[in-house]
């Protein structure tokens, strides 16, 4: 691997779900998540069946996706997502609404953790450490409604200290493919887009967003959900490179 001191690329930015951790559709994991969420809600006094919660989750997040697409890929605070879209029927009760507001982050973290089966990418720690030791500036840029799950996962893998910044849509209020989230990551790192490479698992969000933001290279690392996430994409954009493992990042650099 070439040192970044001798390379045009100074920053390597990563998507989280699909890149740092591979993710796969998994009905059993999702069902466990519904049960855990139901338990949390019932513990606060909101009685709901698993079937009703499953329906509320699917309809609510589908409606929320339509909302953010109509609103320039803005990201609502997670408590508002639960109150206005997912648990709207129950939050007509002011006591329940206040409770949901209090536990919104916990609900978001549980939902996103169990939504898919997840596995850290092979050679994850080795690659991240090597890039860091070769003086590349590292960052995570990710769509997520939770503010805590991704930082906790990075700490669990003991790689959090290698990243100069972790920019989450739930914190800054914008989602990929909007350029705002990429611009925020660049601001935090002090780098220019033409000095950076972005690695994501989707054309519609990652490749489009990073190219629109002016990144020097946009790299696709497909995940178990890439085809599902990109199924409605009708654009003609292509990645600068497509790789199959984190180790191939060295070849791109």
N, C-alpha and C positions, 0 to 999 in steps of 0.2 A: 504494500500500500504506500502510495506517495504521501509525503508530508503535505499538509495543507499550506505550508509555507512555500511550497513549490507548485501549487495547484490553484487553478482559478476558483475552484469550489472551496469555500471556507466554512459553510454551514450545511449540516445534514439534518433535515427536518422529517419527522416521522408522524404518520397517522398512528393511532393506538390500536383500536379494535380492528383486527384483520392483518396488522403488520407486526407490532410488538407481540400481540397475542393473536394467533389465528382463531377465527370464530366459525362455528358451524351451526346450522339449524338443528335443534334437538328438542323434540316434544317433551321428553321426560324432564329435561332441565327447566323448560318453561313451566311445566305443570308443578314442579317443586317450588318455583318462584311464586306462582299463584297461591299455593298453600301457605308459604311463608308470609306473603303480603296479607293474606286473609287473617292469619294469626295476629299480625301486628295491628291490623285494623280492629279486630275483635277485642284485642287487649285495651284499646282506647274507647270501646263502647259502641263501635260501628258494626252492627251485625249484618253480614253479607254472605251469600253462598258462593262456593267456588265458581259455579257456572255464571252467576251474575257478575262476579269480579272479572272473570275471563272475558265476558262480553263487553264489559265497561272498558277494559284495557284495550281490546282490539278496536272498538269503535272510537274510543277517546283519542288514542294515538294516531289513528287514521285521520280523524278530524283535525288534530293538531298539525299533522304533516301538511294538510291542505292549507291550514292557516299560515304556517311559516313560508310556504311557497308563494302565497299571495302577498306576503309582507316582507319581501326582500331578504328572506332567510334570516329573519330576526329570531332570536331564541328567548323564549319567556323564562322567567325564574321558575324553577321546578314546582314551587308551591302553587303557582298560578296554573301550571299545566294540570296538576291533579285536581284543583278546585274548579277550573273552567271547562275542562275537557273530559277527564277520566271519571272523576267522582262528582260531577256536577249535580246529579240528581240528589245525592245525599248531602251535599254541601249547601243545599237550600236551608238546612238547619244550621243556625249560626254557631252553635256549640261544636257541631261536627266540623264546620268550616274552619273554626279556630284550631281545632285539634289537627286537622289535615295540614294546616299552615305550619304548625309546630313540628310535624314529623315528615314534611315533604322531602327533605334531603334523605332521610332514612328510607322512605318508600322508593325514591329514585335510585338509590344505591342498590337496593335489593332487586328491583325490577331489571336494571341493566346487567347486574351480575348473572342472573339466572336466565335472561332472555335467550342466550345462545350457550352452546357448549364452547368453552374457551381453553386454549392450550398455548403456553408461551412458545414462540418460534424457536426452532432448534438453533443452537449456537448464539442465542440472544445475548447473554452476558458477555461472551467472548467478543462478539462483533462490536457491541456498544463500548466496551472497555478499550478495544483496539482503536476505534475511531477517536475516542477521547484522548488516548495517549499520543495519537498522531495530530493533536491540536485542532481537530475539527470542533466547531461549535455545534452542539446538539440541542434539538428542541422537539417537543411533542406538540402537535396541533390536531385537536380532535373534537368531533361533534359528540356531545354527551349531555344528558340532562342532570347527571350527578356531578357535584363539585368535589367529591371525596374518593370515589371509587378508583379512578386512574392514579392519583397520587398514592393511594394505599397499595395498589398493585405494583407500582414502580418501586416502592419501599420494600415490598415483599420479595421482589426479585433482586433487591440490593443494587439497583442501577439508578436510583433517583438522583444520586449525587453527580452523575455524569451529564445531566441535562441542565443547560443554563436556564431554560424556561419551559413550563408546561402550560400551554394556552388552551383553555377549554371553552367551548361555545356557551356552556352554562354560566360561566363567569363573565365573559365579555359581552354576551348578548347577541352574537351573530354566529351563524352556522356556515360550514362549507356547503356549496362552492362559492359563497360570497367572499369577496377579496378582503373584507374587513378583518376576518380572523387571521389571515396570513399576514396582513399589514401589522397587526398587533404583535404577532410573534417576531417579525423583523424588527419592530421597534424595541422590543425587550432584549433582543440579541445585539442590536447595534449594527446589523449587517444589511446589505442591499440585496434585493431579490436576485440580481444577476450573479451574486456570489453563492447562491444556495441551490440545493437539490431537495426535492420533496419526494417522499416515498409513501404511496398509498395503495389501497386495494380496489379503488373504483375509478372509472373514467368520469362518471357524472359528477362526483364530488371532489375527488382528490386531483385528478389530472386536469380537469377543467379549472378548478379553483386555483391551483398553483400556477398554471399557465396564464390565467387571467391576471394573476398577481405579479407576473413577470419573472418567475423562477427560471434559473438557467437550465435546469433539467427537471423533468417530471417523470418519475419512475413508477411503474406498476408492479406490485407484488400481489398476485391474486390470492384471495382467501376463500374459505368455504362459503362465503356469502356474496362474492363479487357479482356473480351472474344475477342473483336476486336483486341486489341493490341497483344494478345497471339495467334492469329489464325494460324500463320505460325510457331509457336514454336514446334519443334519435340523432344526436350530433355526430360529427365525423372526426372529432379529436382522437388522436392516438398518443400514447406515451412516447417519450424519447427513448426509453428502454423498458423492456419487460423482463423481469427476473423471476426465478423460482425459489430462491432462498436468500436469507440475509447475507450469507457469505459472498454472494455475487455483487453485493454493493461495492466491494473492492474493485471488481472489474469495471464498473461504471465510473468510479472515481479515477 
